[in-house]
Amino acid sequence: MRVLKRLYKATLYSMAGLRTVFRDEVAFKQELLLLALGFGVLPFLNVEALTKVLLGFSLVSILIAELINTAIENVVDRIGTEYHELSKKAKDIGSALVFLTIVCVAIFWCLLILYV
């Protein structure tokens, strides 16, 4: 029973995190729009079902990267809002994570659609 209670609470915390990022982060909303467009296109692609699943999961990876980036930004801002080179590095690296994820997803989509 204790495990179920822990799972329930963890789910509530996760939903609170998703609500927060949706409410506060414009980039997350933009990436959700990209996800919706991608999932809207999937049924019309002439590829196998497994390929569609992989394409869909790749889109979700963008949201995961954005969640990590937002967490990094919030922790850095919690420490202090004054400029510090390490704070800038942490935020830039989080941004690079999202950028590279988007680039990889774009390449992945192009390769799978063109060559499968």
Backbone bond lengths (Angstrom), bond angles and torsions (degrees), N, CA, C in turn:
res aa  C-N    CA-C-N  psi(-1)  N-CA   C-N-CA  omega(-1)  CA-C   N-CA-C  phi
1 M - - - 1.455 - - 1.534 111.66 -
2 R 1.343 115.41 -35.97 1.459 120.59 179.58 1.534 110.86 -61.98
3 V 1.331 115.99 -37.33 1.461 120.91 179.82 1.528 110.19 -63.95
4 L 1.318 117.10 -42.40 1.466 120.96 179.30 1.523 111.07 -64.39
5 K 1.321 116.53 -39.31 1.460 120.25 178.71 1.525 110.48 -64.59
6 R 1.320 116.86 -42.55 1.463 121.52 178.07 1.528 110.32 -63.69
7 L 1.324 116.76 -42.86 1.464 121.15 178.65 1.526 110.89 -63.01
8 Y 1.328 116.03 -41.20 1.466 121.25 178.62 1.533 110.38 -61.82
9 K 1.332 116.55 -47.45 1.462 120.05 -179.81 1.529 111.33 -64.85
10 A 1.321 116.85 -40.48 1.466 120.44 178.65 1.526 110.63 -61.78
11 T 1.328 115.73 -39.29 1.466 120.18 177.49 1.523 110.86 -63.61
12 L 1.327 117.07 -42.60 1.472 120.79 178.11 1.527 111.07 -61.97
13 Y 1.340 117.33 -42.75 1.466 120.73 178.73 1.530 110.34 -63.97
14 S 1.304 117.05 -40.30 1.461 121.03 179.51 1.527 111.00 -64.74
15 M 1.318 116.61 -43.20 1.470 120.13 178.69 1.528 110.64 -64.64
16 A 1.340 117.05 -37.86 1.465 120.69 176.55 1.528 110.08 -62.81
17 G 1.323 116.69 -40.14 1.456 120.28 177.99 1.522 111.99 -64.16
18 L 1.322 116.58 -42.74 1.467 120.01 178.09 1.527 111.45 -64.78
19 R 1.335 116.83 -41.08 1.470 119.62 177.15 1.524 110.74 -61.97
20 T 1.330 116.17 -42.31 1.460 120.79 -179.14 1.521 111.31 -63.07
21 V 1.308 116.99 -48.85 1.469 119.60 -177.67 1.529 110.17 -66.81
22 F 1.317 118.06 -35.58 1.462 120.14 177.65 1.529 110.31 -66.43
23 R 1.323 116.38 -40.39 1.463 120.99 -178.52 1.531 112.00 -70.43
24 D 1.337 117.14 -38.67 1.461 120.55 -168.01 1.522 115.63 -103.02
25 E 1.314 119.11 -17.69 1.465 120.82 -171.57 1.527 111.78 -113.80
26 V 1.313 116.11 111.51 1.466 121.86 178.22 1.531 110.26 -63.09
27 A 1.333 116.57 -41.04 1.472 120.34 -178.60 1.528 110.64 -59.77
28 F 1.322 117.69 -38.72 1.457 121.08 179.69 1.532 110.15 -63.59
29 K 1.319 117.14 -41.08 1.466 120.68 177.95 1.531 110.73 -64.35
30 Q 1.324 116.59 -40.34 1.465 120.09 178.44 1.524 110.44 -64.06
31 E 1.313 116.05 -41.30 1.463 119.92 179.96 1.529 111.25 -70.61
32 L 1.319 117.16 -31.41 1.475 119.86 173.24 1.528 110.25 -63.83
33 L 1.323 116.65 -38.91 1.463 120.71 176.92 1.530 109.97 -62.73
34 L 1.323 116.39 -43.66 1.461 120.92 176.32 1.527 110.49 -59.62
35 L 1.321 116.50 -43.41 1.466 121.60 178.30 1.534 110.47 -60.91
36 A 1.328 116.42 -45.14 1.465 120.64 179.81 1.535 111.06 -62.33
37 L 1.327 116.37 -42.16 1.471 119.88 178.15 1.527 110.29 -63.87
38 G 1.317 115.75 -44.44 1.460 119.52 179.33 1.509 112.46 -61.60
39 F 1.332 116.63 -45.73 1.464 119.85 178.52 1.523 111.31 -67.07
40 G 1.334 116.70 -27.97 1.461 119.95 176.39 1.513 112.70 -70.04
41 V 1.325 116.57 -29.52 1.466 121.98 -179.84 1.530 111.36 -81.73
42 L 1.325 117.22 -31.77 1.469 121.30 -173.80 1.531 115.03 -48.42
43 P 1.336 119.45 -45.41 1.471 118.01 -177.69 1.532 114.24 -62.26
44 F 1.313 116.70 -21.56 1.455 120.58 -176.03 1.530 113.49 -94.30
45 L 1.324 116.38 -5.31 1.465 119.38 179.49 1.512 110.13 -78.34
46 N 1.305 115.43 139.45 1.454 121.72 -179.46 1.536 109.36 -91.71
47 V 1.342 114.98 66.66 1.464 121.44 179.18 1.530 107.92 -135.44
48 E 1.326 115.38 165.59 1.466 120.20 -178.90 1.532 110.80 -66.63
49 A 1.313 114.81 160.72 1.464 120.64 -178.79 1.526 111.84 -59.43
50 L 1.325 117.11 -41.59 1.462 120.10 179.71 1.521 110.95 -62.30
51 T 1.303 117.41 -38.64 1.465 121.37 177.57 1.518 110.17 -63.20
52 K 1.321 117.24 -40.55 1.472 120.86 177.41 1.520 110.95 -63.04
53 V 1.321 116.54 -40.19 1.465 120.26 177.95 1.530 110.14 -62.70
54 L 1.321 116.80 -44.98 1.464 120.89 179.13 1.526 111.41 -63.02
55 L 1.310 116.88 -41.21 1.462 120.50 177.09 1.528 110.88 -62.76
56 G 1.324 116.55 -41.56 1.464 120.65 178.06 1.521 112.32 -64.03
57 F 1.330 116.88 -45.18 1.462 120.12 178.01 1.526 111.56 -63.24
58 S 1.320 116.29 -34.55 1.464 118.44 178.70 1.527 110.61 -63.33
59 L 1.324 116.95 -37.74 1.466 120.15 176.97 1.523 111.25 -63.78
60 V 1.311 116.92 -40.65 1.461 121.25 179.43 1.528 110.15 -63.75
61 S 1.325 117.47 -30.68 1.466 119.88 179.24 1.529 111.93 -61.18
62 I 1.321 117.48 -27.80 1.471 120.60 176.17 1.524 109.74 -64.83
63 L 1.319 116.93 -43.39 1.466 120.04 178.20 1.522 111.01 -64.55
64 I 1.320 116.84 -38.98 1.459 120.66 178.52 1.524 110.06 -61.87
65 A 1.321 116.45 -44.90 1.466 120.51 178.59 1.525 110.61 -61.95
66 E 1.318 117.20 -40.29 1.465 120.67 179.43 1.527 111.19 -66.40
67 L 1.321 117.09 -37.51 1.471 120.04 176.65 1.530 110.82 -62.88
68 I 1.325 117.22 -42.62 1.466 120.98 178.17 1.527 109.79 -64.15
69 N 1.327 117.22 -45.00 1.456 121.28 179.17 1.532 110.87 -60.29
70 T 1.313 117.60 -43.90 1.456 121.23 -179.87 1.526 110.70 -64.44
71 A 1.323 116.95 -39.90 1.460 120.16 177.61 1.530 110.49 -62.13
72 I 1.333 117.08 -44.00 1.469 120.80 177.92 1.525 110.39 -60.00
73 E 1.334 116.29 -47.03 1.464 120.15 -179.08 1.525 111.48 -61.04
74 N 1.323 116.90 -41.06 1.460 119.92 -179.22 1.528 112.06 -67.46
75 V 1.306 117.39 -40.22 1.467 120.51 178.09 1.529 110.00 -64.86
76 V 1.321 117.36 -44.20 1.465 120.63 179.04 1.524 109.94 -61.74
77 D 1.326 117.59 -44.91 1.467 120.66 179.78 1.525 111.68 -65.94
78 R 1.308 117.19 -30.99 1.471 121.17 178.15 1.524 110.88 -65.53
79 I 1.340 115.61 -36.30 1.463 120.78 -178.91 1.527 110.13 -68.53
80 G 1.308 117.47 -38.50 1.461 120.54 179.06 1.510 111.07 169.92
81 T 1.324 115.10 149.24 1.462 119.72 -178.56 1.525 112.35 -96.20
82 E 1.350 117.43 -7.66 1.461 118.83 177.92 1.526 109.48 -71.56
83 Y 1.334 115.68 154.31 1.455 119.95 -177.06 1.527 110.30 -67.46
84 H 1.305 114.76 134.82 1.464 121.34 172.17 1.519 106.92 -146.65
85 E 1.322 116.19 137.47 1.465 120.38 -176.40 1.528 111.87 -59.45
86 L 1.327 118.72 -38.07 1.466 120.68 179.24 1.531 111.33 -68.10
87 S 1.323 117.01 -35.27 1.464 120.07 176.02 1.525 110.18 -63.73
88 K 1.330 115.45 -43.78 1.466 119.74 178.00 1.520 110.85 -61.40
89 K 1.329 116.79 -43.93 1.465 120.41 179.15 1.519 111.17 -60.47
90 A 1.336 116.86 -45.68 1.465 120.35 -178.96 1.529 110.62 -60.92
91 K 1.330 116.80 -45.18 1.461 119.90 179.93 1.525 111.71 -66.91
92 D 1.330 117.03 -40.10 1.470 120.57 178.43 1.526 110.91 -64.48
93 I 1.310 117.05 -39.62 1.465 120.53 179.28 1.528 110.36 -66.53
94 G 1.339 117.42 -40.35 1.460 120.39 175.83 1.518 111.36 -61.51
95 S 1.322 115.77 -41.15 1.463 120.17 177.53 1.523 110.86 -65.07
96 A 1.325 116.66 -40.11 1.464 120.45 177.68 1.529 110.94 -62.78
97 L 1.322 117.16 -36.06 1.467 121.30 176.60 1.521 110.69 -57.65
98 V 1.315 116.73 -47.98 1.466 120.68 179.81 1.529 110.25 -64.94
99 F 1.325 116.51 -45.37 1.470 120.97 -179.01 1.532 111.40 -59.35
100 L 1.321 116.81 -48.53 1.467 120.06 -179.83 1.523 111.90 -64.71
101 T 1.317 116.49 -35.66 1.463 119.23 177.04 1.521 110.71 -63.10
102 I 1.321 116.53 -44.88 1.464 120.38 179.43 1.531 110.72 -63.50
103 V 1.324 117.45 -42.87 1.468 121.08 178.42 1.530 110.25 -61.93
104 C 1.329 116.87 -46.17 1.473 120.49 179.62 1.528 111.52 -62.32
105 V 1.322 116.77 -40.52 1.468 120.11 178.97 1.527 109.93 -65.11
106 A 1.318 117.19 -42.05 1.468 120.33 179.01 1.529 110.68 -61.83
107 I 1.323 116.85 -44.40 1.469 120.54 178.48 1.526 110.29 -64.36
108 F 1.328 116.20 -43.60 1.462 122.11 179.47 1.523 110.65 -58.10
109 W 1.343 116.41 -47.11 1.456 120.40 178.94 1.531 110.67 -60.93
110 C 1.316 116.48 -46.96 1.471 119.79 -179.02 1.528 111.24 -60.68
111 L 1.318 116.68 -46.20 1.463 120.12 -179.44 1.526 112.19 -63.58
112 L 1.326 116.64 -45.66 1.462 118.93 -177.92 1.520 113.08 -69.01
113 I 1.324 116.16 -36.69 1.463 119.07 -178.95 1.532 111.09 -74.83
114 L 1.312 116.67 -39.08 1.461 120.45 -176.11 1.528 113.11 -80.17
115 Y 1.320 117.70 -32.67 1.463 119.20 -170.01 1.522 115.32 -116.76
116 V 1.323 117.93 4.03 1.469 118.78 178.14 1.505 109.07 -106.22
